[in-house]
Amino acid sequence: MTLAIVIWFFAEILLSFAQRRIRTIPIALAIVIATFLRLDGIALCIPAVIAAVILHSPREAMRQSAMAAVIVLLPLAGWTVRNLAVGISVFPSPLVLPDNAPTPYGYMKWGGTWITEEYQRMGWAWPVNSSDL
Amino acid sequence: MIAATIAARLPFIVLFPFEGGDWDIYSAVAENILRGCGVSLSPPAGAECVPHFGGNHLPGFPAFVALIWTISAHSDMAIRLVQLLLYASAVGWMTLAVSRFTQSNKVAVCVGLVMALSPLQVAWPRYCRPRH
């Protein structure tokens, strides 16, 4: 699903270059959907801003970026308000456990004492993320 | 291009469907959305509904799963198939975008075929996960 949205996003960037104007609304919508699927989707803002700067004057690039920022931030702000209203953190947990178990900060600190690369996370962090544990 | 994308991936979905990984988290949130509990990681079989940030990420994927389950009688296969259709549509749209950008249908077809048939990509839709 995220792959599909990212491909859609970069297709919109290419179409922007083909049309010589940034396609602000579809690009912003793709960023919103990508971010609601995976938080790192917000990083798509970077190529979008670069494309706007290449395609437009600084003033127009800023105007288009501001419009996109409003579209991207509105749903995120809505979700933040919801989280505040129900009394939970507005930031994601670094390791989510099933059945509302609290984040295992001590376990994560222990993992940090010996893992040396990202691939070791599969054997250390992901197993506790499963209901099979 | 859309047909090629679907044809290359459908056998993996039908013959080797897989969940695994953090599916437990996503499916629990989706179950809770379906039963009217909202975005929660409480055990779906219980009565409790403790609000949650959204699972591993924001609740986009659990909401998508809940929507597909609503219209497909709780079918995990339907999730994979809809993911495949969305991916194939994106490949078709990218092919069109490349064609307009390069003014060359040959280049667009080459890019589309690589995306449709890449061995690095074809097996991913068998998973029920947001990144695939």
HADDOCK unambig.tbl for C-alpha pairs under 7 A between the chains (distance, minus, plus):
assign (segid A and resid 1 and name CA) (segid B and resid 83 and name CA) 5.47 0.50 0.50
assign (segid A and resid 1 and name CA) (segid B and resid 87 and name CA) 6.71 0.50 0.50
assign (segid A and resid 1 and name CA) (segid B and resid 130 and name CA) 5.40 0.50 0.50
assign (segid A and resid 1 and name CA) (segid B and resid 131 and name CA) 5.90 0.50 0.50
assign (segid A and resid 1 and name CA) (segid B and resid 132 and name CA) 5.22 0.50 0.50
assign (segid A and resid 2 and name CA) (segid B and resid 130 and name CA) 5.80 0.50 0.50
assign (segid A and resid 2 and name CA) (segid B and resid 131 and name CA) 4.72 0.50 0.50
assign (segid A and resid 2 and name CA) (segid B and resid 132 and name CA) 6.14 0.50 0.50
assign (segid A and resid 3 and name CA) (segid B and resid 131 and name CA) 6.19 0.50 0.50
assign (segid A and resid 3 and name CA) (segid B and resid 132 and name CA) 5.98 0.50 0.50
assign (segid A and resid 4 and name CA) (segid B and resid 86 and name CA) 6.17 0.50 0.50
assign (segid A and resid 4 and name CA) (segid B and resid 87 and name CA) 4.40 0.50 0.50
assign (segid A and resid 4 and name CA) (segid B and resid 90 and name CA) 5.42 0.50 0.50
assign (segid A and resid 7 and name CA) (segid B and resid 90 and name CA) 5.90 0.50 0.50
assign (segid A and resid 7 and name CA) (segid B and resid 91 and name CA) 6.93 0.50 0.50
assign (segid A and resid 7 and name CA) (segid B and resid 94 and name CA) 6.64 0.50 0.50
assign (segid A and resid 8 and name CA) (segid B and resid 90 and name CA) 5.27 0.50 0.50
assign (segid A and resid 8 and name CA) (segid B and resid 93 and name CA) 6.88 0.50 0.50
assign (segid A and resid 8 and name CA) (segid B and resid 94 and name CA) 6.63 0.50 0.50
assign (segid A and resid 11 and name CA) (segid B and resid 93 and name CA) 6.63 0.50 0.50
assign (segid A and resid 11 and name CA) (segid B and resid 94 and name CA) 4.70 0.50 0.50
assign (segid A and resid 11 and name CA) (segid B and resid 97 and name CA) 5.41 0.50 0.50
assign (segid A and resid 14 and name CA) (segid B and resid 97 and name CA) 5.89 0.50 0.50
assign (segid A and resid 14 and name CA) (segid B and resid 98 and name CA) 6.76 0.50 0.50
assign (segid A and resid 14 and name CA) (segid B and resid 101 and name CA) 6.07 0.50 0.50
assign (segid A and resid 15 and name CA) (segid B and resid 97 and name CA) 5.33 0.50 0.50
assign (segid A and resid 15 and name CA) (segid B and resid 100 and name CA) 6.91 0.50 0.50
assign (segid A and resid 15 and name CA) (segid B and resid 101 and name CA) 6.40 0.50 0.50
assign (segid A and resid 17 and name CA) (segid B and resid 101 and name CA) 6.78 0.50 0.50
assign (segid A and resid 18 and name CA) (segid B and resid 100 and name CA) 6.02 0.50 0.50
assign (segid A and resid 18 and name CA) (segid B and resid 101 and name CA) 4.64 0.50 0.50
assign (segid A and resid 36 and name CA) (segid B and resid 58 and name CA) 4.88 0.50 0.50
assign (segid A and resid 36 and name CA) (segid B and resid 59 and name CA) 6.17 0.50 0.50
assign (segid A and resid 36 and name CA) (segid B and resid 60 and name CA) 4.59 0.50 0.50
assign (segid A and resid 37 and name CA) (segid B and resid 57 and name CA) 6.74 0.50 0.50
assign (segid A and resid 37 and name CA) (segid B and resid 58 and name CA) 6.26 0.50 0.50
assign (segid A and resid 37 and name CA) (segid B and resid 59 and name CA) 6.88 0.50 0.50
assign (segid A and resid 37 and name CA) (segid B and resid 60 and name CA) 4.70 0.50 0.50
assign (segid A and resid 37 and name CA) (segid B and resid 61 and name CA) 5.26 0.50 0.50
assign (segid A and resid 37 and name CA) (segid B and resid 130 and name CA) 6.12 0.50 0.50
assign (segid A and resid 38 and name CA) (segid B and resid 57 and name CA) 5.56 0.50 0.50
assign (segid A and resid 38 and name CA) (segid B and resid 58 and name CA) 6.69 0.50 0.50
assign (segid A and resid 39 and name CA) (segid B and resid 57 and name CA) 5.95 0.50 0.50
assign (segid A and resid 39 and name CA) (segid B and resid 58 and name CA) 6.71 0.50 0.50
assign (segid A and resid 83 and name CA) (segid B and resid 53 and name CA) 6.75 0.50 0.50
assign (segid A and resid 86 and name CA) (segid B and resid 51 and name CA) 6.73 0.50 0.50
assign (segid A and resid 92 and name CA) (segid B and resid 53 and name CA) 6.30 0.50 0.50
assign (segid A and resid 92 and name CA) (segid B and resid 57 and name CA) 6.95 0.50 0.50
assign (segid A and resid 96 and name CA) (segid B and resid 55 and name CA) 6.80 0.50 0.50
assign (segid A and resid 96 and name CA) (segid B and resid 56 and name CA) 5.94 0.50 0.50
assign (segid A and resid 98 and name CA) (segid B and resid 25 and name CA) 6.07 0.50 0.50
assign (segid A and resid 98 and name CA) (segid B and resid 41 and name CA) 6.74 0.50 0.50
assign (segid A and resid 99 and name CA) (segid B and resid 41 and name CA) 5.54 0.50 0.50
assign (segid A and resid 99 and name CA) (segid B and resid 42 and name CA) 4.99 0.50 0.50
assign (segid A and resid 99 and name CA) (segid B and resid 43 and name CA) 5.32 0.50 0.50
assign (segid A and resid 100 and name CA) (segid B and resid 41 and name CA) 5.34 0.50 0.50
assign (segid A and resid 100 and name CA) (segid B and resid 42 and name CA) 5.63 0.50 0.50
assign (segid A and resid 129 and name CA) (segid B and resid 22 and name CA) 6.44 0.50 0.50
assign (segid A and resid 130 and name CA) (segid B and resid 22 and name CA) 6.36 0.50 0.50
assign (segid A and resid 130 and name CA) (segid B and resid 24 and name CA) 6.09 0.50 0.50
assign (segid A and resid 131 and name CA) (segid B and resid 24 and name CA) 6.25 0.50 0.50
